[in-house]
Each structure stands twice: as structure tokens, then as C-alpha cells.
Amino acid sequence: MYLNAIGTTVPGHDIHHAFIAWARDRLTDPRSAKLFDRMAARSAIGHRWSILPPTAGGGSPVAADGFYADSILPGTAARMAIYAEAAPTLGIAAIEALRDQVAPGEITHFVVASCTGFVAPGIDQIIARRIGLAPSVERLLIGFMGCYAAVAALRTARHIVRSDPAARVLVLCVELSTLHLQDVAEIEPLLAMLQFGDGAAAGLVTAEAGGFVLGDPFATTLPDSDALIRWDITDRGFAMHLSGEVPARIAAGLADPAFAQAATGGRDPAEIDGWAVHAGGRSILDAVEGALHLPEEALAVSRGVLADSGNMSSATLMFVLARLLAGPPVADGVALAFGPGLAAEGFGFRSAT
């Protein structure tokens, strides 16, 4: 089973610095504001992109005439109305980046992962219709799994191809995290929100040799950690709870040989030459690097994705894999992502040639 090709895309509106200024204005305590400035500067994020368009005057969504301009932020219905239009559009743009490798008439299965919105008919059905997939194409929508949903989507595609070698599975991860800005004044949720951006990535999984060989998947969870990462559906969008304890808990977990073995599919970190670690944040990448005693350059690709686009939830891992796919051959790779649970999921991979 092979991940033959990956296409990625982000919207054209960079909102990172505007959102930082918006968040800082909500902190009235000078000590909190100073800490926020230091943490924002150390985030290692240079850009985050949003499907929310610039205002008529070229301003961001938090400008005076932007989507988040009012003192009471838009409700969930308004945010989902945008998701219903923008998620398919962004997802199709990622699929278009695969146009040379993917002929719609040859697709037999369509697996979509997204945790930043809901609509029925689902975006899988909307996209399938718009790109001309046959009505007989089998569809699966993976929702609300969070940052490791790309693992679930690729794992599902691998299982499909194992059972039907003639299958050609189109996999899509599309996330619109910037639809869920929350009006809070506490430093922890503000810092969490300021890591997330919008993006989409599509991949083709078949039995035809080429790209990456998809190896055995693996999954594990940290005990007593289910409250550390959480999405709450509120009347004002989806509220992300990302505890500041997450990096330390990941580091502590990976320091346990049993958890580390489960979280790397039983591989010896010293023998891995291709690391596709979900770019969930600088501190998370630092925790993985330190706990597994990885050389400084091991997570350079993940850090590059974080710098260029921030955390795009499930799409992020696909962006990392896309960069690795375009680089030198990988003899023994590990894809690893963390998410609600606190769960670690991933799979082994290697270059086909």
C-alpha cells in the first residue's frame, strides 16, 4: 500500500500578527501581557492563514469591519454557514494540486477528515459532486478526531487497499480553525488559539508502487490525560482547550520506554531517518525531540511547516509528509501525531524507491 502523492494548499489571507495584537489587547494584567509577548515571540510561527477574507479596507477578521468586529462574536450558525462553503472550496483546491496524479473517474473511495465544522450533506458528498466523482464511490467522513485524524484517514485508506488491491483511495484533510476564535481574557486559551490556522491536504493511496510505502499503524494513550486536549461545542463556535501541561505530559510519556515503544510503532528512534511529527506547536516538537533524544535536525521539516502555516489540525501531518515526499528518500520513517485523549497515533513509512 502506497501513499503515491500529496497536494497541499492554504488560503491567501495571513492573519497571524493581527490575531496576536487582538489577543494581547485582552490581557489587562501587565505580567500576563509580558508573558504573552514572550510566548508569542517564542512560538516559532511566522504565518497562519485564514479563509476569512480581508475587509474592504484590507484589514483582518478582527479589524473594525471584520468577521470578529462586534463585541459579541458570531454564533455557531454563522460560523458553520461559512464552513459549509469554504471547506469544500479549500478541499477542492488541495485535490486540484493532485490533478496530474488523480483522475476523478478512477477514484473508488473517498476518505475525508475534518474536525472544525459540521454540515449535512457532508463535505465529502459536496466535494464528490463538485469534482465529478462517480455516485458509486464509497465515502467516509472522519469527524472531530482532532490533530491525529490524518493518521486515521490514511490508516483507513491503507486497510481499504489491503482488502481491495484495485482500490484508488482519495484522502482529504481540511480544517478551518480560524472560524473558532473565542472572546476570552485568559492567557492559556489565547495562546492555544494563536497556534491554529486553516489548510487542506489531499493524498492518493493505491497498491501501485510509488511515493511512500505505508507501514503498520499504531496507537496508544496517556493515562489520566483526557482533559488536557478538548473541543467544546458552544453557542459561539468550538472552544479549544489545550492545556499548557500537554508538552510536559508528552515528554514524560515518551520517557517511559513502554509508551515510547508504542508511540513509535516499536522502532528505535536512533534508526529513524524520516520523522513526520505533527507540528502542534514549538513546545510539543521540543518535547518529542528531547524525550526521544533526537538530533536537532530530525524535526526540521515539522518545524518548517509550523513556521509557514501554524497548526492546521489534521491537515498538518499531511503537509509534513508532503515535504518529506519531495525530499531525499526515507529508509525508515515514523509519522506521529497527538490529539484528544491524550492519544498518540501514527504509522511507519519508507520511500518506495
C-alpha positions as CSV (number, residue, x, y, z in Angstrom):
1,M,0.0,0.0,0.0
2,Y,1.4,3.3,-1.1
3,L,0.8,7.0,-0.5
4,N,1.6,7.9,-4.1
5,A,1.3,11.7,-3.9
6,I,0.1,14.6,-1.7
7,G,-1.2,18.0,-2.7
8,T,-1.5,20.9,-0.1
9,T,-3.0,24.4,0.0
10,V,-3.6,27.3,2.4
11,P,-5.9,30.3,1.9
12,G,-4.3,33.6,0.9
13,H,-5.0,35.7,4.0
14,D,-2.2,35.8,6.6
15,I,-3.9,36.6,9.9
16,H,-1.1,35.7,12.4
17,H,0.2,39.1,13.5
18,A,-3.3,40.7,13.5
19,F,-4.6,37.9,15.8
20,I,-1.6,38.3,18.1
21,A,-2.4,42.0,18.5
22,W,-6.1,41.2,19.1
23,A,-5.3,38.7,21.8
24,R,-2.8,40.8,23.6
25,D,-5.3,43.7,23.9
26,R,-7.5,41.3,26.0
27,L,-4.9,41.0,28.7
28,T,-5.2,43.8,31.2
29,D,-2.7,42.4,33.7
30,P,0.8,43.7,32.8
31,R,2.5,40.5,34.0
32,S,0.2,38.4,31.8
33,A,0.7,40.7,28.9
34,K,4.5,40.4,29.3
35,L,4.3,36.6,29.5
36,F,2.1,36.6,26.4
37,D,4.5,38.7,24.4
38,R,7.4,36.3,25.3
39,M,5.4,33.2,24.5
40,A,4.1,34.6,21.2
41,A,7.6,35.5,20.2
42,R,8.9,32.0,21.0
43,S,6.1,30.3,19.2
44,A,8.2,29.7,16.1
45,I,5.2,30.6,13.9
46,G,5.6,33.2,11.2
47,H,2.3,32.8,9.3
48,R,-1.1,31.4,9.8
49,W,-3.7,31.6,7.0
50,S,-7.5,32.1,7.1
51,I,-10.4,31.5,4.7
52,L,-11.9,34.6,6.3
53,P,-11.3,37.3,3.7
54,P,-9.7,40.7,4.3
55,T,-12.1,43.6,4.9
56,A,-13.0,46.2,2.3
57,G,-10.1,48.2,3.6
58,G,-7.7,45.3,3.6
59,G,-8.0,44.6,7.3
60,S,-8.1,41.3,9.1
61,P,-11.1,39.4,10.6
62,V,-10.5,41.2,13.9
63,A,-10.5,44.7,12.3
64,A,-13.3,47.1,12.9
65,D,-15.4,45.8,9.9
66,G,-14.2,42.2,10.1
67,F,-16.0,39.0,10.9
68,Y,-15.0,39.2,14.6
69,A,-15.5,43.0,14.9
70,D,-18.6,43.0,17.1
71,S,-18.3,42.9,20.9
72,I,-20.4,39.7,20.8
73,L,-18.6,37.3,18.4
74,P,-20.6,35.5,15.7
75,G,-22.6,32.4,16.8
76,T,-22.0,28.9,15.8
77,A,-24.6,29.0,13.0
78,A,-22.8,31.9,11.3
79,R,-19.5,30.1,11.5
80,M,-21.0,26.8,10.2
81,A,-22.5,28.7,7.2
82,I,-19.0,29.8,6.2
83,Y,-17.6,26.3,6.8
84,A,-20.3,24.8,4.5
85,E,-19.0,27.0,1.6
86,A,-15.3,27.4,2.4
87,A,-14.3,23.9,3.5
88,P,-15.3,22.3,0.1
89,T,-13.7,25.1,-1.8
90,L,-10.4,24.8,0.1
91,G,-10.5,21.0,-0.1
92,I,-11.0,21.0,-3.8
93,A,-8.0,23.3,-4.2
94,A,-5.9,20.7,-2.4
95,I,-7.3,18.0,-4.7
96,E,-6.5,20.2,-7.7
97,A,-2.9,20.2,-6.7
98,L,-3.0,16.4,-7.3
99,R,-4.7,16.7,-10.7
100,D,-1.7,15.1,-12.6
101,Q,-1.9,12.0,-10.4
102,V,-5.7,11.8,-9.7
103,A,-8.3,11.3,-12.4
104,P,-11.7,11.6,-10.7
105,G,-13.1,8.8,-12.9
106,E,-10.6,6.4,-11.4
107,I,-11.3,7.1,-7.7
108,T,-13.1,4.2,-6.0
109,H,-13.1,5.5,-2.4
110,F,-13.1,9.0,-0.8
111,V,-12.0,9.5,2.8
112,V,-12.3,12.9,4.4
113,A,-11.2,14.1,7.8
114,S,-12.3,17.4,9.3
115,C,-13.0,18.5,12.9
116,T,-13.7,22.2,12.5
117,G,-17.2,22.1,11.2
118,F,-20.4,20.1,10.5
119,V,-22.8,20.2,7.6
120,A,-25.2,17.7,6.1
121,P,-24.9,16.5,3.4
122,G,-21.3,16.3,4.5
123,I,-18.4,18.0,2.8
124,D,-17.4,14.5,1.4
125,Q,-20.6,14.4,-0.6
126,I,-20.4,18.1,-1.6
127,I,-16.9,17.7,-2.8
128,A,-17.5,14.4,-4.5
129,R,-20.3,16.0,-6.5
130,R,-18.3,19.1,-7.4
131,I,-15.2,17.3,-8.7
132,G,-17.3,14.7,-10.6
133,L,-16.7,11.6,-8.6
134,A,-18.9,8.7,-9.7
135,P,-22.0,8.2,-7.5
136,S,-20.7,4.7,-6.8
137,V,-17.6,6.0,-5.0
138,E,-17.6,4.8,-1.4
139,R,-17.3,7.8,1.0
140,L,-16.2,8.0,4.7
141,L,-16.2,11.2,6.8
142,I,-13.9,11.2,9.8
143,G,-15.0,14.0,12.2
144,F,-13.9,15.5,15.4
145,M,-10.8,13.4,16.0
146,G,-8.5,16.4,16.0
147,C,-4.9,16.6,15.1
148,Y,-4.3,12.9,14.6
149,A,-7.3,12.4,12.2
150,A,-4.8,12.3,9.2
151,V,-3.4,9.1,10.7
152,A,-7.0,7.7,10.9
153,A,-7.7,8.7,7.4
154,L,-4.5,7.2,5.9
155,R,-4.9,4.1,8.1
156,T,-8.4,3.6,6.7
157,A,-7.2,4.1,3.1
158,R,-4.5,1.5,3.7
159,H,-7.0,-1.0,5.1
160,I,-9.2,-0.4,2.1
161,V,-6.4,-1.1,-0.4
162,R,-5.3,-4.1,1.6
163,S,-8.7,-5.6,1.2
164,D,-9.2,-4.5,-2.5
165,P,-5.9,-4.0,-4.3
166,A,-7.7,-2.4,-7.2
167,A,-9.0,0.4,-5.0
168,R,-7.8,4.0,-5.6
169,V,-8.5,6.0,-2.4
170,L,-8.6,9.8,-2.4
171,V,-7.8,11.1,1.1
172,L,-8.5,14.7,2.2
173,C,-7.9,16.6,5.4
174,V,-9.4,20.1,5.5
175,E,-9.6,22.3,8.6
176,L,-10.9,25.9,9.1
177,S,-9.6,26.5,12.7
178,T,-9.8,30.3,12.4
179,L,-13.6,30.0,12.4
180,H,-13.4,29.4,16.1
181,L,-11.9,32.5,17.7
182,Q,-13.2,32.8,21.3
183,D,-13.6,36.1,23.3
184,V,-11.6,35.2,26.3
185,A,-9.2,37.1,28.5
186,E,-7.1,34.2,30.0
187,I,-3.6,33.7,28.7
188,E,-3.7,29.9,28.3
189,P,-6.7,29.7,25.8
190,L,-5.4,32.8,24.0
191,L,-2.0,31.2,23.4
192,A,-3.7,28.0,22.3
193,M,-5.9,29.8,19.8
194,L,-2.9,31.6,18.4
195,Q,-1.3,28.4,17.1
196,F,-4.1,27.4,14.7
197,G,-4.6,28.2,11.1
198,D,-6.5,26.9,8.1
199,G,-5.3,24.4,5.5
200,A,-6.1,21.4,3.4
201,A,-4.1,18.4,2.1
202,A,-5.1,15.6,-0.3
203,G,-3.4,12.3,-0.9
204,L,-3.8,9.3,-3.2
205,V,-3.4,5.8,-1.7
206,T,-3.2,2.8,-4.0
207,A,-1.5,-0.6,-4.5
208,E,0.7,0.9,-7.2
209,A,4.4,1.3,-6.2
210,G,5.4,4.9,-5.8
211,G,5.8,7.6,-3.1
212,F,5.8,6.2,0.4
213,V,5.1,2.7,1.5
214,L,2.5,2.9,4.3
215,G,3.6,0.6,7.1
216,D,1.8,-0.8,10.1
217,P,-0.3,1.7,12.1
218,F,0.0,2.1,15.9
219,A,-2.0,3.9,18.6
220,T,-1.7,4.5,22.3
221,T,-3.0,6.9,25.0
222,L,-1.5,8.5,28.1
223,P,-3.4,7.5,31.2
224,D,-5.4,10.2,33.1
225,S,-4.9,12.8,30.3
226,D,-8.3,13.0,28.7
227,A,-8.9,16.5,30.0
228,L,-5.7,18.0,28.5
229,I,-7.0,18.5,25.0
230,R,-10.7,19.1,24.4
231,W,-13.1,20.7,22.0
232,D,-16.3,22.0,23.4
233,I,-19.2,23.0,21.1
234,T,-20.6,26.3,22.3
235,D,-23.1,28.8,21.1
236,R,-20.1,30.9,19.9
237,G,-18.2,28.2,17.9
238,F,-16.0,25.4,19.0
239,A,-13.9,26.2,22.1
240,M,-10.5,24.6,22.1
241,H,-9.0,23.7,25.5
242,L,-5.3,22.9,25.1
243,S,-3.6,22.7,28.5
244,G,-0.2,24.1,29.0
245,E,0.6,20.7,30.6
246,V,0.5,18.9,27.2
247,P,4.2,19.2,26.2
248,A,5.4,18.1,29.7
249,R,3.0,15.1,29.7
250,I,4.1,14.1,26.2
251,A,7.7,14.3,27.3
252,A,7.1,12.3,30.4
253,G,5.2,9.7,28.5
254,L,7.9,9.3,25.9
255,A,10.5,9.0,28.7
256,D,8.7,5.8,29.6
257,P,10.2,3.0,27.4
258,A,6.8,1.2,27.1
259,F,4.9,4.3,26.0
260,A,7.8,5.4,23.7
261,Q,7.8,2.0,22.0
262,A,4.1,2.1,21.5
263,A,4.2,5.7,20.2
264,T,6.9,4.9,17.6
265,G,5.5,1.5,16.5
266,G,8.3,-0.3,18.2
267,R,11.0,1.4,16.3
268,D,14.3,2.5,17.8
269,P,14.4,6.3,17.4
270,A,18.1,6.2,16.6
271,E,17.3,4.2,13.5
272,I,14.6,6.5,12.1
273,D,15.8,8.7,9.3
274,G,12.4,10.3,8.5
275,W,10.3,12.0,11.2
276,A,6.9,13.3,10.3
277,V,5.7,14.6,13.6
278,H,2.5,16.7,13.8
279,A,3.6,20.3,14.1
280,G,1.2,21.0,17.0
281,G,3.4,23.7,18.5
282,R,7.1,24.5,19.2
283,S,6.9,23.2,22.8
284,I,5.4,19.9,21.6
285,L,8.1,19.4,19.0
286,D,10.7,20.3,21.6
287,A,9.2,17.7,23.9
288,V,9.3,14.9,21.3
289,E,12.9,15.8,20.3
290,G,14.1,15.9,23.9
291,A,12.4,12.8,25.2
292,L,13.5,10.7,22.2
293,H,17.0,12.2,22.2
294,L,16.7,13.2,18.6
295,P,19.3,15.2,16.8
296,E,18.5,18.9,16.3
297,E,17.7,18.5,12.6
298,A,15.4,15.5,13.0
299,L,12.2,17.6,13.2
300,A,13.3,20.3,10.8
301,V,10.5,19.5,8.3
302,S,7.8,19.7,11.0
303,R,9.3,23.0,12.3
304,G,9.2,24.4,8.8
305,V,5.5,23.6,8.4
306,L,4.8,25.2,11.8
307,A,6.7,28.3,10.8
308,D,5.0,28.7,7.5
309,S,1.4,27.7,8.4
310,G,1.0,27.1,12.1
311,N,-1.1,24.2,13.4
312,M,-3.7,23.2,10.9
313,S,-5.1,20.4,13.0
314,S,-5.5,17.2,10.9
315,A,-4.0,18.7,7.7
316,T,-0.7,19.5,9.4
317,L,0.7,16.0,9.3
318,M,-0.1,15.7,5.6
319,F,1.9,18.9,5.0
320,V,4.9,17.4,6.8
321,L,4.6,14.2,4.7
322,A,4.4,16.2,1.5
323,R,7.7,17.9,2.2
324,L,9.3,14.6,3.1
325,L,8.0,13.1,0.0
326,A,9.6,15.8,-2.1
327,G,13.0,15.4,-0.3
328,P,15.6,12.7,-0.1
329,P,14.5,9.1,0.1
330,V,13.4,7.8,3.6
331,A,14.6,4.3,4.6
332,D,12.7,4.1,7.8
333,G,10.2,6.8,8.8
334,V,7.7,7.4,11.5
335,A,4.6,9.6,11.3
336,L,3.3,10.6,14.7
337,A,0.5,12.9,15.9
338,F,-1.1,13.7,19.2
339,G,-4.6,14.7,19.9
340,P,-7.6,14.5,22.3
341,G,-7.3,11.6,24.6
342,L,-4.4,12.3,25.1
343,A,-3.7,9.9,22.3
344,A,-0.6,9.3,20.1
345,E,-1.3,7.7,16.8
346,G,0.9,7.0,13.8
347,F,2.4,4.6,11.3
348,G,5.7,3.6,9.8
349,F,6.6,4.6,6.3
350,R,9.5,4.4,3.8
351,S,10.2,5.6,0.3
352,A,9.1,3.2,-2.4
353,T,12.4,3.6,-4.3
